[in-house]
């Protein structure tokens, strides 16, 4: 049974408290939970405020929006399926047969025109953000294309995930919606 001695526990809590002392140079607030390999909680500590400009203290009961942390969970699940031999990292045919929406995607060029994609999209590309996908809030070209068509990456509708690629699959890197297609 793992545990932290009182000195280590106190030291870690001090580090967390210090990180939240100065709202301008540090972070507004945080909750840190340390779990041992056996699954037992070793430390749970909150410090600072609920957010920038907030007077409310951060507590262990605060609810956090995890947003892109789901990408990590999907990545681990996919890699477990690769390890089990169910999925292949570099087989575009397998990936595009599981996600047929990927087959007909086109590349949105800087001048606003489109070109056909030259390569199939692999699971590795989806997991490493090299498939060509982006987010309209990060990319001006995609934003200009998305507004007139009414696309919303956060709608949860698969239709809104069928956005054009920003480069040929495997030929660049851009943080985007590619992990949505990786969900097993």
C-alpha positions in Angstrom: 0.0 0.0 0.0 1.6 3.2 -1.2 1.5 6.5 0.8 3.3 9.8 1.0 5.1 10.8 4.2 4.0 14.0 5.9 7.1 15.9 4.7 6.6 15.0 1.0 2.8 15.7 1.3 3.5 19.1 2.8 6.2 19.9 0.2 3.9 19.1 -2.7 1.1 21.2 -1.2 3.5 24.1 -0.8 4.5 23.9 -4.5 0.8 23.9 -5.5 0.0 26.9 -3.2 3.0 28.8 -4.6 1.9 28.3 -8.2 -1.4 30.0 -7.3 -0.1 32.9 -5.1 0.3 35.5 -7.8 -2.6 35.7 -10.2 -0.5 37.7 -12.7 2.6 35.5 -12.9 1.2 32.2 -11.7 -2.1 30.4 -12.4 -5.5 31.4 -11.0 -6.2 28.1 -9.3 -5.8 24.4 -9.6 -6.7 21.0 -8.1 -4.1 18.3 -8.0 -4.8 14.7 -7.2 -2.0 12.1 -7.0 -3.0 8.4 -7.4 -0.7 5.5 -6.7 -0.2 2.5 -9.0 -2.6 0.6 -6.7 -5.3 3.1 -7.5 -5.4 4.7 -4.1 -5.4 8.4 -3.6 -2.2 9.7 -2.2 -2.9 13.4 -2.2 -5.7 15.8 -3.1 -5.1 19.5 -2.8 -6.8 22.7 -4.2 -5.2 26.1 -4.2 -6.0 29.6 -5.6 -9.2 30.9 -7.0 -11.8 29.4 -9.3 -10.7 31.6 -12.2 -9.1 34.8 -13.2 -10.7 37.7 -11.3 -12.7 35.3 -9.1 -12.9 35.7 -5.3 -14.2 32.2 -4.9 -11.6 29.7 -3.7 -10.8 26.6 -5.7 -12.0 23.5 -3.9 -11.9 19.8 -4.4 -15.6 20.0 -5.4 -15.1 22.4 -8.3 -16.2 21.0 -11.7 -13.7 21.4 -14.6 -14.4 21.5 -18.3 -11.9 18.9 -19.7 -12.4 19.6 -23.4 -9.3 18.2 -25.2 -8.4 15.8 -22.5 -10.7 13.4 -24.3 -8.0 13.3 -27.0 -5.7 11.6 -24.5 -8.3 9.0 -23.6 -9.1 8.3 -27.3 -5.3 8.0 -28.0 -4.8 5.5 -25.2 -7.8 3.5 -26.3 -6.6 3.4 -30.0 -3.1 2.4 -29.0 -4.5 -0.5 -26.9 -6.4 -1.6 -30.0 -3.2 -1.3 -32.0 -1.4 -3.4 -29.4 -4.2 -6.0 -29.6 -3.9 -6.2 -33.4 -7.4 -4.8 -33.9 -6.3 -1.5 -35.5 -3.3 -0.7 -37.7 -1.4 2.6 -37.4 -0.3 2.9 -41.0 -3.1 1.3 -43.0 -5.1 4.0 -44.7 -7.4 1.5 -46.3 -8.4 0.2 -42.9 -8.8 3.6 -41.4 -10.9 4.9 -44.3 -13.1 1.8 -44.4 -13.9 2.3 -40.7 -14.4 6.1 -41.2 -15.7 6.4 -44.8 -16.2 10.1 -44.3 -12.4 10.5 -44.7 -12.4 9.1 -48.3 -13.9 12.1 -50.1 -12.3 15.0 -48.2 -10.5 17.7 -50.2 -7.7 20.1 -49.4 -8.6 23.7 -49.0 -5.9 25.7 -50.7 -4.7 29.2 -49.6 -6.6 30.8 -52.6 -9.9 29.2 -51.5 -9.9 26.6 -54.2 -9.8 22.8 -53.5 -7.6 19.9 -54.6 -8.1 16.2 -54.2 -6.2 14.6 -51.5 -3.3 12.5 -52.8 -2.9 10.1 -49.9 -5.2 8.1 -47.7 -5.5 9.0 -44.0 -4.0 6.7 -41.5 -4.8 6.2 -37.8 -1.2 7.5 -37.0 -2.0 10.7 -38.9 -5.3 11.2 -37.0 -3.6 10.6 -33.6 -0.6 12.9 -34.4 -2.6 15.8 -36.0 -0.9 15.2 -39.4 -4.0 14.2 -41.3 -4.7 17.8 -42.5 -7.5 18.8 -40.2 -7.6 22.1 -38.3 -9.9 24.2 -36.1 -11.6 27.2 -37.6 -10.9 29.3 -34.4 -7.1 28.7 -35.0 -6.9 28.9 -38.7 -8.0 31.9 -40.8 -8.4 30.0 -44.0 -10.7 27.4 -42.5 -12.6 30.2 -40.6 -13.2 32.1 -43.9 -14.5 28.9 -45.5 -16.6 27.8 -42.5 -18.7 31.0 -41.8 -20.6 31.0 -45.1 -21.4 27.3 -44.8 -22.4 27.5 -41.1 -20.0 24.9 -39.9 -19.6 24.5 -36.1 -16.9 22.0 -34.8 -18.6 21.9 -31.4 -22.1 20.9 -32.6 -21.5 17.2 -32.1 -22.9 16.5 -35.6 -20.7 14.4 -37.9 -21.7 16.7 -40.8 -19.7 19.5 -39.0 -16.6 17.3 -38.8 -16.5 16.9 -42.6 -14.4 19.9 -43.0 -11.8 20.4 -45.7 -8.2 19.5 -45.0 -5.6 22.3 -44.7 -2.8 20.3 -46.3 -2.2 16.9 -47.9 -2.4 14.0 -45.4 1.0 13.4 -43.8 2.6 16.6 -45.1 2.1 18.9 -42.2 0.9 19.4 -38.6 -2.1 21.3 -37.4 -4.1 20.9 -34.1 -7.6 20.0 -35.1 -10.6 17.7 -35.1 -8.7 14.6 -36.3 -9.0 12.8 -33.0 -12.8 12.8 -33.5 -12.3 10.3 -36.3 -10.0 8.2 -34.0 -12.8 7.3 -31.5 -13.0 3.5 -31.4 
